[in-house]
């Protein structure tokens, strides 16, 4: 039996990925499931371009969240999980319909308004552009050094 080559490696990976070893989960168990419902003005969500460029007029976006204990969620049975998800989405649809009719997700539940100043928004953009610039320079330096080393290993 051949013990080298591409085909051997692919078959080895396939066997390993379907084995029990690969399926063992080493992460800590999930404790909570977070359900987030977002309501946009007039039911029109922000596009990625609008969100990124900030070209939409000032608007209020309402966010409602609910935390489920993971023990309540039937992860072990696929059909029960599907039915649970359908029920959650049915509740979300009712909640959104109520929000668009009355302006509240749940009657009597008081929300917290969060407003971002332009200074904070510009500061965040500055941070991300600065981070990108720094990472670009570091990776460019490392890759250039590696290429020079591989192509010209003995030059002075």
N, C-alpha and C positions, 0 to 999 in steps of 0.2 A: 504494500500500500504506500502510495506517495505521501510524504510528510512535509512537503514544501510546495510553494507556488500559490498563486492567487486563488484558484478554485478551492484548494485545501483550506486556506485561511477563511474564505467566505463560508464554507460549510461548517467549519469549526465555530465561527461566530454565530451562525444560525442555531447550531445545537446548544451552544452556551446560553444564548438569549432566551431560548425556550425552556431552559432547565430551571429547577427550583432555586439554584444559586442566584440567578439573575432576578427572580421574582421576589426574593426576600426584601422586605422594606426595612431600610436602616434608619429612616427618618423617624422623628418622634410622632406619636399619633396626633391626629387632628383633634383639637379640643372644641373648636367652635366653627360654625359656618356663618359667614356674613352675607346677608341679603341686602343689596343696595338697589333702591328705586330712584330714578332720576326723572324729574318732570321739567320740560323746557317750555318757555313761553309759546303759547298757541300750538303746543305739541310738535314744534319744529326743532329737531336737535341741531346742535352745532356740527358743522362739517369739520374734518380734521384741519383743513386749510383755514377756515374761519377761526377755529380754536387756536391754532398756532400763530396766526398773524394778527389776531385780535381785531378783525375787520367788522364784526357785528356791533350794532348799537348796544348801548348799555341795557342789560337785561338781568332778571332774577332767575336763577336756576335753583329749583328746589330738590333737595336730596333727603330721602328717608332711608334709614337703615334699621335692620332687625337682626339680632344675633340669636342663632339657634345653638343649643348645646348639641355637639356632634352625636351624643348618645341618642338624641331624638330622631336622627336621620337614619333611615334604613339602608345603609351602605351594603349590607351583606346580600340583599335580594334585589336583583335588577328591576323586576316588575314593581316591587314596592317602592323602590327609589324613584322610578319613573312616575308612579302615581303621586308620590309625595311632591315631586317637582311640578307636576301639573297643578296640584292644589296650591302650591306656592305662587305659581304664575297666575292662577285664577284670582287669588287674593291681590296680587300686584295690579292686575287689570282693573279690578274693582276699586282699588286705592287710587289709581291714576284717573279713572273716570270721576271719582269723588273729588279729587284735587282740581281737575279742570272745570268741574261744576261749581265747587264752593271755595276753592283756594286753600283747602286744608287736606292733608293726607288722611288724618284720623281726627274726627271732631273732638274739640277740647284739648288736643295735644299742642302745646306751645313749642314753636321752633326757635332756633337761634340764628340770627342773621349774621353772616360773615361777609365783610366787604374788603377787597384788596385795593390798596392805594397804588397809584401809578409808580411811585418810587419802589415799592416792593416788587411789582411786576418787572420793571426795568432791571432791578437788582438781580432777580432770578434769571432773566435772560442773560445778563452780563456774566453771572456765575457759570451758566451752561456753555456759553460761547468761550469763556476763558478756559473752562475745563477741556472743551474740545480742542482748543488751540494747544494747550499744554500736552495733551495726550498725542495729538498729531505730531508735535515736535519730538516727543520721546520715542514714539514708534518709528518715525522717519530715521532718527539717529540710530536706533537699534537695527533696523532692517538694512540701512546703508552699511553699517559696520559689518553685519553678517555677510552681505553680498561681497563686500571688499575682501573679507577674510576667505570666503569660499573661492572667489575668482583669482585673487592674488595673494595666496597664503605666505609666500616667502619674499614678498617685496618689502623694501624698507620704508 
